[in-house]
Amino acid sequence: MTLSLKPPKIFGWMINFFVKQQSSEVDRELPFVALLFTILAASGVSLYDSWKKLARIPLLPRLQREAKDVVRRVEVLGEDPLMVMQKKAQETPSKQYREFLAGYVSSVKSGGDVVSFLKSKLRSIFEVQSAAAIRSVEKLGTLVEAYAVMLIVTLCTYILFVVVSATNFFELNRMGETPTLSQPTLYFLIFGATPLISIVFIAVAHTARKSNLMNIKPVYYLAIPPAAIVAIVLAAAYHIPALQFLVEPNTLPLFVTICLCAISFPSAIAYLRLERINTAAEEAMPSFLRDVTEARKIGLSPEKSIVHATKRAGYGKFSEVLELIRSQMEWGISLRKIFRNIRKRIQTWPVLVNFLILVETIKIGGGSAAALETLTEYGEKLRDVEVNKRSLLKPYTILAFVWSILIAITTTIVAMTLFVLTQISLPGSTAIPAENMLHGISIFSVGIILQCWISGFFIGKVNNGTLAAGFKYSILLTVTAYVSLWVSRDFLGGMFGLVS
């Protein structure tokens, strides 16, 4: 009976997970949709025209599908827009979206002030999103702590394996046999089980943390050529006698470190360039909107307000984009075309959505000061939430370096110490070859370096919301692990006379 219930339970869990994912996507886009509807309503745009406008915005893909369905039902099936919204409210799994639609319909039917309702609802949605952002940081913190516990368990497993191996060395040496490592078990532990567990944690972090960056696949593609070259070099090192010195115990950890860093380096450089301009855009966009709003309040036209705001200094890398906007506006290029050009330079989702709403506000309603004030206030609040989230997540980067150093040093110290103890405990027996111990430490070192390299992607996903950020962290953690291994091995090896 128990076995027969497992497939339905698994199927139900998958359905529940899918529903939650759909709900989270809706909740993520809903503040921008509520902001768009509020500004359009304040500019005199009707309810149905707002849905038609939303149906042409690909930056909000989940709610764009909702808008296309609303337009299809109205134009093809002849249904009333309010009835469609009421049905949508009953069908959606998102509580916030359901309350937004139901309240919108109720406000229209009762003849109330729709703009006032939308502003009130926008404020409520933002407060809920702010609280959700704080809870998400707490969840990510718990996930990082669980990952740290997993690494500690891994460290204990490494140490236990070293102790058991040392005990086997002791027993085999006493019986006059040649001690060896249990290679299959060792390789499965280091190169199979541990990386697989890390990948599982990365998958969980991927569902819990979303990135603001869009269209960053080229960053991942840059890692393919060096990965292919590294694979060829590794194969050659094991099969060509002239290159086998690269995989000897003394040189293998350094060789693996160089290979892993070579894989990450091109993508890390590309991501750092991308991050620099997009982070500057996220920080500067609310100030830019504030300058546009204040210029509009004193009577400047929307276009002149934008030109005036672009002349402000202190936007960092984002100033290059603003100079492009100003030059194109002075040449008379339309705002929509300028927006298409901006998308080639900026990939951060909130900035693009805010600029799109700014363009639509100006094109439809003339960009009234009240509408721009609403857009600016929300942009400033959104920036504060993101800044707060980054500051709360930043300490976990330090934790990653701590566990990399801890695993590297502790494993090396335990391995060398136990080796020396087994030598001392058998003064009259045949000495265990130091090559065996160095080979074992080399294998553990490679496993630790690989684990730290994978951990970089986990930290990148947690801190920045994208695996692409993991390329820079993977290089830093890999180098940190190798330096820790090198220092601990050479220090203890020099004390025990095991390495020159």
TORVO-32074 format. One record per residue (C-alpha): x, y, z; residue number from 0; residue in three letters. Coordinates in pm, 1 decimal, always signed. Example, Ala and Ser with C-alpha at 12.3 -4.5 7.8 and 13.67 -1.06 7.14 Angstrom:
BEGIN
          x          y          z   num   residu
    +1230.0     -450.0     +780.0     0      ALA
    +1367.0     -106.0     +714.0     1      SER
END
This chain:
BEGIN
          x          y          z   num   residu
       +0.0       +0.0       +0.0     0      MET
     +282.8     +236.7      +85.8     1      THR
     +457.7     +183.2     -243.9     2      LEU
     +137.6     +238.0     -441.0     3      SER
      +93.0     +581.4     -282.6     4      LEU
     +437.8     +712.9     -369.4     5      LYS
     +378.8     +802.5     -737.4     6      PRO
      +64.2    +1007.1     -662.8     7      PRO
     +246.9    +1186.6     -380.3     8      LYS
     +539.8    +1268.8     -605.4     9      ILE
     +303.1    +1383.7     -879.4    10      PHE
     +117.0    +1603.6     -633.6    11      GLY
     +442.7    +1751.7     -506.6    12      TRP
     +547.6    +1834.0     -863.2    13      MET
     +212.7    +2003.6     -931.9    14      ILE
     +239.7    +2204.1     -610.0    15      ASN
     +595.0    +2309.9     -695.1    16      PHE
     +488.9    +2417.9    -1044.7    17      PHE
     +197.7    +2620.4     -904.5    18      VAL
     +426.8    +2795.1     -655.9    19      LYS
     +672.0    +2878.7     -933.2    20      GLN
     +393.8    +3029.3    -1144.5    21      GLN
     +271.2    +3228.8     -844.9    22      SER
     +619.6    +3362.6     -767.7    23      SER
     +666.6    +3474.8    -1129.4    24      GLU
     +335.3    +3662.7    -1116.6    25      VAL
     +421.2    +3822.7     -781.1    26      ASP
     +759.9    +3933.6     -914.0    27      ARG
     +607.7    +4116.9    -1212.2    28      GLU
     +292.3    +4241.8    -1041.0    29      LEU
     +442.1    +4560.8     -884.3    30      PRO
     +550.5    +4684.5    -1227.1    31      PHE
     +211.6    +4600.6    -1377.7    32      VAL
      +32.1    +4777.4    -1093.5    33      ALA
     +261.9    +5075.9    -1144.5    34      LEU
     +193.1    +5077.5    -1519.5    35      LEU
     -184.0    +5055.3    -1467.3    36      PHE
     -171.0    +5332.0    -1206.0    37      THR
      +19.2    +5571.5    -1430.6    38      ILE
     -196.1    +5489.6    -1733.6    39      LEU
     -515.8    +5536.7    -1533.2    40      ALA
     -387.6    +5870.6    -1400.7    41      ALA
     -320.8    +5970.9    -1763.2    42      SER
     -680.4    +5890.2    -1862.1    43      GLY
     -619.4    +5553.8    -2033.1    44      VAL
     -911.5    +5310.1    -2010.8    45      SER
     -895.7    +4970.4    -1843.7    46      LEU
     -902.9    +4768.0    -2164.7    47      TYR
     -639.7    +4986.9    -2332.7    48      ASP
     -413.0    +4922.8    -2033.2    49      SER
     -441.6    +4547.9    -2094.2    50      TRP
     -368.9    +4598.6    -2463.9    51      LYS
      -62.5    +4801.7    -2372.3    52      LYS
      +55.1    +4528.4    -2134.5    53      LEU
      +10.2    +4266.2    -2406.1    54      ALA
     +285.2    +4440.1    -2606.4    55      ARG
     +545.3    +4444.5    -2328.0    56      ILE
     +780.5    +4142.8    -2351.6    57      PRO
     +973.3    +4248.6    -2041.2    58      LEU
     +685.2    +4115.2    -1830.1    59      LEU
     +643.5    +3773.1    -1994.7    60      PRO
     +422.4    +3603.5    -1735.8    61      ARG
     +164.5    +3881.4    -1710.7    62      LEU
     +201.0    +3955.7    -2081.5    63      GLN
      +47.4    +3612.7    -2142.5    64      ARG
     -233.7    +3707.6    -1906.7    65      GLU
     -289.4    +4032.0    -2097.2    66      ALA
     -292.3    +3853.0    -2433.3    67      LYS
     -552.8    +3612.4    -2298.1    68      ASP
     -766.7    +3903.4    -2176.3    69      VAL
     -744.8    +4072.9    -2518.5    70      VAL
     -826.2    +3744.8    -2695.1    71      ARG
    -1133.7    +3683.1    -2480.2    72      ARG
    -1260.0    +4036.2    -2534.2    73      VAL
    -1193.3    +4070.2    -2908.0    74      GLU
    -1250.9    +3711.7    -3021.2    75      VAL
    -1506.1    +3577.1    -2774.3    76      LEU
    -1679.2    +3909.5    -2708.8    77      GLY
    -1656.7    +3888.7    -2329.1    78      GLU
    -1668.3    +4191.7    -2102.3    79      ASP
    -1323.5    +4299.4    -1971.5    80      PRO
    -1449.2    +4315.7    -1613.2    81      LEU
    -1593.4    +3963.1    -1634.1    82      MET
    -1265.7    +3835.4    -1776.7    83      VAL
    -1072.8    +3995.9    -1490.7    84      MET
    -1314.3    +3845.7    -1240.5    85      GLN
    -1260.2    +3499.2    -1389.8    86      LYS
     -885.2    +3553.9    -1387.8    87      LYS
     -902.6    +3640.2    -1017.8    88      ALA
    -1071.1    +3306.2     -950.9    89      GLN
     -820.8    +3107.2    -1157.7    90      GLU
     -486.4    +3252.0    -1049.0    91      THR
     -284.4    +3084.1     -769.8    92      PRO
     -127.8    +3417.5     -669.6    93      SER
     -301.5    +3581.0     -374.6    94      LYS
     -167.9    +3929.5     -454.3    95      GLN
     -274.4    +3908.1     -817.8    96      TYR
     -617.6    +3778.1     -716.3    97      ARG
     -672.4    +4064.6     -472.9    98      GLU
     -548.1    +4316.4     -729.8    99      PHE
     -791.4    +4198.5     -998.1   100      LEU
    -1086.8    +4159.6     -761.7   101      ALA
    -1032.0    +4503.0     -609.2   102      GLY
     -993.5    +4661.4     -954.7   103      TYR
    -1322.3    +4510.0    -1072.1   104      VAL
    -1499.6    +4610.9     -752.0   105      SER
    -1370.0    +4968.8     -774.9   106      SER
    -1486.8    +5006.5    -1136.0   107      VAL
    -1829.4    +4853.8    -1070.7   108      LYS
    -1892.7    +5069.0     -766.7   109      SER
    -1794.6    +5384.2     -952.9   110      GLY
    -1510.0    +5461.4     -714.2   111      GLY
    -1185.6    +5641.8     -781.6   112      ASP
     -981.3    +5384.9     -974.3   113      VAL
     -659.7    +5587.4     -954.8   114      VAL
     -688.9    +5617.6     -577.4   115      SER
     -747.7    +5242.0     -548.9   116      PHE
     -450.7    +5164.0     -770.7   117      LEU
     -218.8    +5390.4     -572.6   118      LYS
     -334.1    +5233.2     -248.8   119      SER
     -294.1    +4883.4     -392.2   120      LYS
      +48.5    +4969.0     -533.5   121      LEU
     +160.1    +5080.5     -189.1   122      ARG
      +26.0    +4758.7      -36.7   123      SER
     +194.7    +4542.3     -300.7   124      ILE
     +524.7    +4714.5     -241.1   125      PHE
     +503.5    +4661.1     +135.7   126      GLU
     +430.3    +4293.2      +80.3   127      VAL
     +720.2    +4266.4     -165.7   128      GLN
     +955.5    +4439.0      +78.4   129      SER
     +862.6    +4193.3     +352.5   130      ALA
     +900.7    +3906.4     +104.9   131      ALA
    +1249.2    +4030.1      +11.7   132      ALA
    +1354.6    +4022.3     +376.4   133      ILE
    +1211.6    +3671.8     +416.8   134      ARG
    +1393.9    +3560.3     +103.7   135      SER
    +1722.6    +3680.8     +252.3   136      VAL
    +1649.7    +3480.4     +566.4   137      GLU
    +1575.8    +3172.0     +355.9   138      LYS
    +1895.5    +3219.0     +158.1   139      LEU
    +2086.0    +3259.7     +483.4   140      GLY
    +1943.6    +2931.9     +606.4   141      THR
    +2038.1    +2768.6     +276.9   142      LEU
    +2397.0    +2896.2     +302.2   143      VAL
    +2418.9    +2772.3     +659.8   144      GLU
    +2290.6    +2431.5     +548.7   145      ALA
    +2552.2    +2430.1     +273.4   146      TYR
    +2821.7    +2515.2     +528.9   147      ALA
    +2703.8    +2225.0     +744.6   148      VAL
    +2726.1    +1999.4     +439.6   149      MET
    +3084.6    +2111.9     +382.8   150      LEU
    +3166.4    +2045.5     +747.6   151      ILE
    +3021.2    +1696.7     +711.6   152      VAL
    +3232.5    +1657.2     +399.4   153      THR
    +3538.6    +1766.1     +595.0   154      LEU
    +3458.1    +1512.9     +867.4   155      CYS
    +3416.5    +1244.5     +601.5   156      THR
    +3754.4    +1332.6     +452.9   157      TYR
    +3915.3    +1314.7     +794.9   158      ILE
    +3742.5     +985.1     +871.4   159      LEU
    +3864.7     +841.9     +544.0   160      PHE
    +4217.8     +957.7     +623.5   161      VAL
    +4200.5     +797.9     +968.1   162      VAL
    +4068.1     +470.8     +830.0   163      VAL
    +4334.4     +472.2     +559.9   164      SER
    +4603.0     +538.1     +820.1   165      ALA
    +4470.6     +252.3    +1029.7   166      THR
    +4482.9      +22.4     +727.7   167      ASN
    +4838.8     +137.0     +663.5   168      PHE
    +4922.2      +45.8    +1020.8   169      PHE
    +4769.8     -300.4    +1002.4   170      GLU
    +4907.9     -387.1     +658.4   171      LEU
    +5250.5     -259.8     +752.0   172      ASN
    +5250.1     -472.6    +1065.3   173      ARG
    +5170.6     -779.5     +857.0   174      MET
    +5447.2     -695.2     +612.8   175      GLY
    +5217.5     -605.4     +321.0   176      GLU
    +5234.8     -296.2     +105.5   177      THR
    +4967.5      -40.8     +209.8   178      PRO
    +4754.1     +118.9      -61.2   179      THR
    +4458.5     +353.4      -77.8   180      LEU
    +4106.2     +236.5     -156.8   181      SER
    +4097.3     +415.4     -489.4   182      GLN
    +3734.8     +351.4     -603.9   183      PRO
    +3586.7     +461.5     -272.5   184      THR
    +3813.1     +764.4     -255.8   185      LEU
    +3732.9     +877.1     -608.3   186      TYR
    +3358.8     +829.1     -559.8   187      PHE
    +3363.1    +1030.3     -238.0   188      LEU
    +3567.6    +1319.2     -374.8   189      ILE
    +3460.7    +1339.8     -738.2   190      PHE
    +3110.6    +1194.7     -722.8   191      GLY
    +2912.7    +1237.7     -401.4   192      ALA
    +3041.7    +1576.4     -286.1   193      THR
    +3002.4    +1764.6     -619.1   194      PRO
    +2657.5    +1609.2     -665.4   195      LEU
    +2542.1    +1742.4     -328.4   196      ILE
    +2673.3    +2088.3     -419.3   197      SER
    +2482.9    +2079.3     -748.0   198      ILE
    +2164.0    +1998.1     -555.6   199      VAL
    +2218.0    +2304.3     -334.9   200      PHE
    +2278.0    +2517.6     -644.6   201      ILE
    +1948.5    +2394.3     -790.5   202      ALA
    +1765.3    +2488.1     -469.0   203      VAL
    +1928.1    +2833.1     -468.5   204      ALA
    +1823.1    +2875.6     -832.2   205      HIS
    +1456.7    +2844.5     -733.2   206      THR
    +1493.8    +3073.9     -431.6   207      ALA
    +1691.4    +3361.1     -586.8   208      ARG
    +1606.6    +3527.5     -916.2   209      LYS
    +1840.9    +3743.1    -1117.9   210      SER
    +1765.7    +4090.8    -1247.3   211      ASN
    +1992.4    +4037.1    -1547.7   212      LEU
    +1853.1    +3931.4    -1883.7   213      MET
    +2010.3    +3777.2    -2194.8   214      ASN
    +2341.5    +3674.0    -2036.5   215      ILE
    +2381.5    +3343.9    -2221.1   216      LYS
    +2691.0    +3476.9    -2406.7   217      PRO
    +2868.7    +3485.4    -2069.4   218      VAL
    +2817.0    +3109.7    -2032.3   219      TYR
    +2915.0    +3041.3    -2392.7   220      TYR
    +3258.9    +3195.3    -2331.5   221      LEU
    +3341.2    +2908.5    -2094.2   222      ALA
    +3291.8    +2639.5    -2359.7   223      ILE
    +3615.0    +2687.8    -2564.1   224      PRO
    +3851.2    +2689.2    -2261.5   225      PRO
    +3664.1    +2390.7    -2113.5   226      ALA
    +3721.0    +2196.7    -2435.8   227      ALA
    +4090.9    +2291.6    -2439.2   228      ILE
    +4127.8    +2188.5    -2073.8   229      VAL
    +3966.8    +1851.2    -2146.5   230      ALA
    +4211.5    +1791.7    -2432.1   231      ILE
    +4512.2    +1893.1    -2220.4   232      VAL
    +4401.7    +1665.2    -1934.7   233      LEU
    +4362.7    +1371.6    -2170.6   234      ALA
    +4703.7    +1442.3    -2321.5   235      ALA
    +4866.4    +1469.3    -1977.3   236      ALA
    +4751.8    +1117.8    -1888.2   237      TYR
    +4842.1     +955.9    -2220.7   238      HIS
    +5152.4    +1140.0    -2345.0   239      ILE
    +5468.4    +1052.0    -2144.5   240      PRO
    +5625.1    +1393.9    -2200.5   241      ALA
    +5328.4    +1562.5    -2026.7   242      LEU
    +5275.2    +1318.7    -1740.9   243      GLN
    +5471.8    +1540.4    -1503.6   244      PHE
    +5159.1    +1759.5    -1494.6   245      LEU
    +4960.6    +1486.9    -1316.4   246      VAL
    +5227.7    +1384.5    -1066.4   247      GLU
    +5128.9    +1427.2     -698.0   248      PRO
    +5340.4    +1740.7     -646.7   249      ASN
    +5210.3    +1924.7     -953.6   250      THR
    +4854.8    +1791.3     -997.3   251      LEU
    +4681.1    +2038.0     -755.7   252      PRO
    +4847.0    +2337.5     -923.6   253      LEU
    +4765.1    +2198.6    -1268.3   254      PHE
    +4398.0    +2150.0    -1175.1   255      VAL
    +4383.3    +2499.0    -1023.7   256      THR
    +4516.1    +2653.1    -1345.3   257      ILE
    +4271.3    +2451.0    -1556.0   258      CYS
    +3966.2    +2548.1    -1349.7   259      LEU
    +4066.9    +2914.2    -1342.5   260      CYS
    +4123.2    +2905.1    -1718.7   261      ALA
    +3766.8    +2777.6    -1767.8   262      ILE
    +3618.9    +3057.0    -1555.3   263      SER
    +3843.5    +3346.3    -1656.8   264      PHE
    +3683.8    +3458.0    -1990.9   265      PRO
    +3331.5    +3438.2    -1849.2   266      SER
    +3439.9    +3614.3    -1529.5   267      ALA
    +3582.0    +3908.4    -1726.4   268      ILE
    +3267.2    +3932.4    -1938.8   269      ALA
    +3042.7    +3919.2    -1632.4   270      TYR
    +3243.5    +4184.6    -1446.2   271      LEU
    +3200.4    +4423.1    -1739.2   272      ARG
    +2830.4    +4343.0    -1753.0   273      LEU
    +2790.0    +4377.4    -1377.4   274      GLU
    +2966.8    +4710.4    -1364.2   275      ARG
    +2732.3    +4894.1    -1598.9   276      ILE
    +2414.5    +4720.3    -1483.9   277      ASN
    +2482.6    +4772.6    -1114.2   278      THR
    +2551.3    +5139.6    -1184.9   279      ALA
    +2224.3    +5156.5    -1379.9   280      ALA
    +2023.8    +5003.3    -1093.2   281      GLU
    +2171.7    +5250.0     -845.1   282      GLU
    +2139.7    +5555.8    -1070.1   283      ALA
    +1799.5    +5497.5    -1232.4   284      MET
    +1590.7    +5626.4     -937.1   285      PRO
    +1804.6    +5943.3     -919.5   286      SER
    +1763.6    +5988.8    -1293.8   287      PHE
    +1385.3    +5953.9    -1261.3   288      LEU
    +1386.7    +6201.5     -973.3   289      ARG
    +1571.7    +6457.3    -1187.8   290      ASP
    +1322.0    +6406.1    -1470.1   291      VAL
    +1029.0    +6448.2    -1230.8   292      THR
    +1164.3    +6763.7    -1069.1   293      GLU
    +1239.2    +6916.1    -1409.7   294      ALA
     +883.8    +6832.9    -1521.0   295      ARG
     +742.8    +7003.3    -1211.5   296      LYS
     +899.6    +7336.2    -1307.1   297      ILE
     +730.9    +7327.0    -1647.7   298      GLY
     +986.5    +7170.1    -1882.5   299      LEU
     +852.7    +6937.0    -2149.1   300      SER
     +906.5    +6561.3    -2093.0   301      PRO
    +1176.1    +6545.7    -2361.5   302      GLU
    +1362.5    +6848.2    -2225.0   303      LYS
    +1328.2    +6705.8    -1873.3   304      SER
    +1504.2    +6388.0    -1986.0   305      ILE
    +1779.0    +6583.5    -2160.2   306      VAL
    +1823.9    +6795.6    -1847.6   307      HIS
    +1850.3    +6484.8    -1626.2   308      ALA
    +2112.2    +6322.0    -1849.6   309      THR
    +2352.0    +6615.0    -1794.5   310      LYS
    +2395.9    +6534.4    -1428.5   311      ARG
    +2737.8    +6395.2    -1329.8   312      ALA
    +2812.5    +6117.2    -1082.9   313      GLY
    +2629.5    +5826.1    -1243.0   314      TYR
    +2947.5    +5626.4    -1302.5   315      GLY
    +2936.0    +5378.2    -1587.3   316      LYS
    +2565.5    +5459.3    -1640.5   317      PHE
    +2667.3    +5806.4    -1762.3   318      SER
    +2770.3    +5648.5    -2093.9   319      GLU
    +2413.2    +5530.5    -2149.2   320      VAL
    +2272.1    +5869.3    -2049.5   321      LEU
    +2502.6    +6044.5    -2295.3   322      GLU
    +2371.9    +5812.3    -2565.5   323      LEU
    +2013.5    +5900.4    -2469.5   324      ILE
    +2085.7    +6273.4    -2478.1   325      ARG
    +2260.2    +6265.3    -2815.3   326      SER
    +1981.2    +6061.2    -2973.1   327      GLN
    +1709.6    +6288.7    -2832.5   328      MET
    +1891.3    +6595.0    -2960.5   329      GLU
    +1891.4    +6435.3    -3304.9   330      TRP
    +1515.3    +6386.1    -3281.7   331      GLY
    +1508.0    +6006.7    -3247.3   332      ILE
    +1184.3    +5875.1    -3096.2   333      SER
    +1175.7    +5752.5    -2737.7   334      LEU
    +1070.6    +5401.1    -2837.1   335      ARG
    +1369.6    +5367.9    -3069.4   336      LYS
    +1595.2    +5505.5    -2798.4   337      ILE
    +1458.3    +5238.9    -2565.5   338      PHE
    +1541.8    +4966.8    -2818.4   339      ARG
    +1897.9    +5101.4    -2835.2   340      ASN
    +1922.8    +5104.1    -2456.2   341      ILE
    +1831.7    +4735.1    -2441.9   342      ARG
    +2154.9    +4663.0    -2630.0   343      LYS
    +2357.8    +4824.4    -2351.3   344      ARG
    +2156.5    +4744.5    -2039.2   345      ILE
    +2041.8    +4395.8    -1932.4   346      GLN
    +1906.2    +4461.2    -1584.6   347      THR
    +1533.2    +4396.4    -1578.2   348      TRP
    +1404.8    +4661.7    -1329.0   349      PRO
    +1588.5    +4944.9    -1507.4   350      VAL
    +1448.1    +4845.3    -1846.1   351      LEU
    +1094.3    +4816.4    -1709.6   352      VAL
    +1116.7    +5155.6    -1537.3   353      ASN
    +1246.7    +5320.4    -1853.1   354      PHE
     +975.5    +5150.1    -2059.6   355      LEU
     +707.2    +5279.6    -1823.5   356      ILE
     +862.6    +5625.5    -1848.3   357      LEU
     +844.1    +5609.8    -2227.3   358      VAL
     +483.9    +5487.2    -2225.7   359      GLU
     +385.3    +5754.1    -1974.9   360      THR
     +527.2    +6027.2    -2194.7   361      ILE
     +388.6    +5888.6    -2521.0   362      LYS
      +35.2    +5830.8    -2390.7   363      ILE
      -29.9    +6085.4    -2119.4   364      GLY
     +227.5    +6351.4    -2186.0   365      GLY
     +427.8    +6258.6    -1874.4   366      GLY
     +240.7    +6454.0    -1607.9   367      SER
     +435.2    +6545.4    -1294.7   368      ALA
     +198.9    +6336.0    -1078.6   369      ALA
     +248.8    +6024.7    -1292.5   370      ALA
     +624.8    +6069.4    -1295.7   371      LEU
     +622.8    +6121.1     -919.9   372      GLU
     +451.9    +5784.1     -875.9   373      THR
     +709.6    +5615.9    -1099.1   374      LEU
     +997.7    +5783.8     -916.0   375      THR
     +873.9    +5695.6     -567.5   376      GLU
     +841.6    +5329.2     -656.0   377      TYR
    +1182.7    +5326.3     -826.1   378      GLY
    +1345.9    +5468.9     -513.3   379      GLU
    +1175.8    +5216.2     -288.8   380      LYS
    +1275.8    +4930.6     -516.8   381      LEU
    +1638.0    +5046.2     -510.3   382      ARG
    +1633.4    +5061.2     -129.2   383      ASP
    +1505.4    +4703.4     -114.4   384      VAL
    +1777.7    +4578.5     -350.0   385      GLU
    +2052.7    +4765.7     -163.8   386      VAL
    +1930.8    +4624.9     +166.7   387      ASN
    +1920.6    +4273.3      +22.5   388      LYS
    +2276.5    +4298.9     -110.1   389      ARG
    +2409.7    +4426.5     +221.8   390      SER
    +2243.8    +4138.7     +407.9   391      LEU
    +2379.7    +3878.1     +167.3   392      LEU
    +2735.2    +4014.4     +147.3   393      LYS
    +2863.3    +3843.2     +468.6   394      PRO
    +2799.6    +3502.7     +314.0   395      TYR
    +3081.2    +3571.1      +68.2   396      THR
    +3325.8    +3588.6     +359.3   397      ILE
    +3185.3    +3261.8     +492.3   398      LEU
    +3270.1    +3092.7     +162.1   399      ALA
    +3638.5    +3187.6     +195.0   400      PHE
    +3641.2    +3073.9     +557.0   401      VAL
    +3516.1    +2725.8     +476.1   402      TRP
    +3753.8    +2697.3     +177.6   403      SER
    +4053.7    +2768.8     +400.2   404      ILE
    +3920.3    +2546.5     +678.7   405      LEU
    +3866.4    +2241.2     +458.1   406      ILE
    +4202.3    +2278.6     +284.9   407      ALA
    +4416.1    +2325.3     +594.4   408      ILE
    +4238.4    +2076.9     +821.5   409      THR
    +4245.2    +1788.3     +575.3   410      THR
    +4616.1    +1837.3     +500.9   411      THR
    +4710.7    +1867.4     +867.8   412      ILE
    +4520.2    +1552.4     +966.7   413      VAL
    +4661.1    +1350.2     +676.5   414      ALA
    +5022.5    +1443.7     +744.1   415      MET
    +4993.8    +1412.8    +1120.8   416      THR
    +4844.6    +1064.0    +1104.2   417      LEU
    +5111.8     +957.5     +858.0   418      PHE
    +5385.8    +1069.5    +1095.9   419      VAL
    +5212.7     +902.9    +1391.2   420      LEU
    +5196.6     +570.9    +1207.1   421      THR
    +5569.1     +604.9    +1137.5   422      GLN
    +5649.9     +680.0    +1499.3   423      ILE
    +5430.4     +397.8    +1634.5   424      SER
    +5626.0     +139.2    +1433.4   425      LEU
    +5989.7     +221.0    +1490.2   426      PRO
    +6115.3     -120.8    +1394.3   427      GLY
    +5892.6     -196.3    +1096.9   428      SER
    +5921.4     -114.5     +729.1   429      THR
    +5847.6     +254.2     +672.0   430      ALA
    +5539.4     +343.9     +475.3   431      ILE
    +5651.1     +516.9     +153.4   432      PRO
    +5597.5     +891.6     +163.1   433      ALA
    +5485.4     +873.4     -200.2   434      GLU
    +5166.6     +695.8      -90.1   435      ASN
    +5086.7     +969.8     +155.5   436      MET
    +5167.0    +1244.0      -95.8   437      LEU
    +4950.7    +1071.4     -355.5   438      HIS
    +4658.6    +1060.1     -112.2   439      GLY
    +4702.3    +1426.3      -17.9   440      ILE
    +4719.7    +1514.0     -387.8   441      SER
    +4386.4    +1341.7     -454.0   442      ILE
    +4226.1    +1514.0     -155.2   443      PHE
    +4371.2    +1847.5     -269.3   444      SER
    +4223.7    +1809.9     -616.8   445      VAL
    +3885.0    +1722.6     -464.7   446      GLY
    +3895.7    +2024.9     -233.4   447      ILE
    +3993.8    +2258.2     -517.4   448      ILE
    +3712.2    +2121.1     -734.3   449      LEU
    +3464.4    +2157.3     -446.7   450      GLN
    +3566.1    +2520.7     -389.8   451      CYS
    +3531.5    +2588.8     -762.5   452      TRP
    +3174.8    +2455.0     -758.7   453      ILE
    +3102.1    +2646.3     -436.7   454      SER
    +3180.4    +2966.2     -624.2   455      GLY
    +2872.8    +2916.6     -841.0   456      PHE
    +2657.6    +2857.0     -533.4   457      PHE
    +2781.0    +3180.7     -372.9   458      ILE
    +2736.4    +3367.0     -701.1   459      GLY
    +2376.4    +3251.0     -723.7   460      LYS
    +2301.4    +3345.0     -363.2   461      VAL
    +2469.7    +3687.1     -369.1   462      ASN
    +2391.9    +3807.2     -721.7   463      ASN
    +2101.4    +3587.2     -828.3   464      GLY
    +2278.8    +3444.4    -1133.1   465      THR
    +2517.6    +3156.5    -1190.1   466      LEU
    +2721.3    +3382.9    -1418.6   467      ALA
    +2845.2    +3565.7    -1108.0   468      ALA
    +2987.2    +3233.0     -993.1   469      GLY
    +3270.0    +3253.0    -1246.4   470      PHE
    +3446.1    +3530.0    -1054.0   471      LYS
    +3381.8    +3365.7     -716.5   472      TYR
    +3498.9    +3027.4     -846.3   473      SER
    +3838.1    +3175.0     -941.1   474      ILE
    +3881.3    +3344.2     -604.2   475      LEU
    +3778.8    +3036.9     -402.8   476      LEU
    +3990.1    +2802.8     -615.0   477      THR
    +4302.1    +3016.3     -568.5   478      VAL
    +4224.6    +3050.9     -196.4   479      THR
    +4195.8    +2673.8     -159.3   480      ALA
    +4519.5    +2606.7     -346.5   481      TYR
    +4716.7    +2865.0     -147.8   482      VAL
    +4581.9    +2716.9     +177.1   483      SER
    +4676.5    +2365.8      +64.9   484      LEU
    +5020.9    +2479.4      -46.9   485      TRP
    +5092.3    +2663.6     +278.2   486      VAL
    +4972.1    +2381.2     +502.7   487      SER
    +5144.8    +2109.5     +299.4   488      ARG
    +5479.5    +2287.4     +272.1   489      ASP
    +5477.6    +2404.0     +633.2   490      PHE
    +5404.0    +2062.5     +780.4   491      LEU
    +5605.6    +1885.9     +512.6   492      GLY
    +5905.9    +2096.3     +601.6   493      GLY
    +5859.9    +2018.3     +970.5   494      MET
    +5831.6    +1643.5     +907.5   495      PHE
    +6089.0    +1633.1     +630.8   496      GLY
    +5837.0    +1498.6     +377.8   497      LEU
    +5870.0    +1762.1     +104.9   498      VAL
    +6154.9    +1983.9       +3.5   499      SER
END
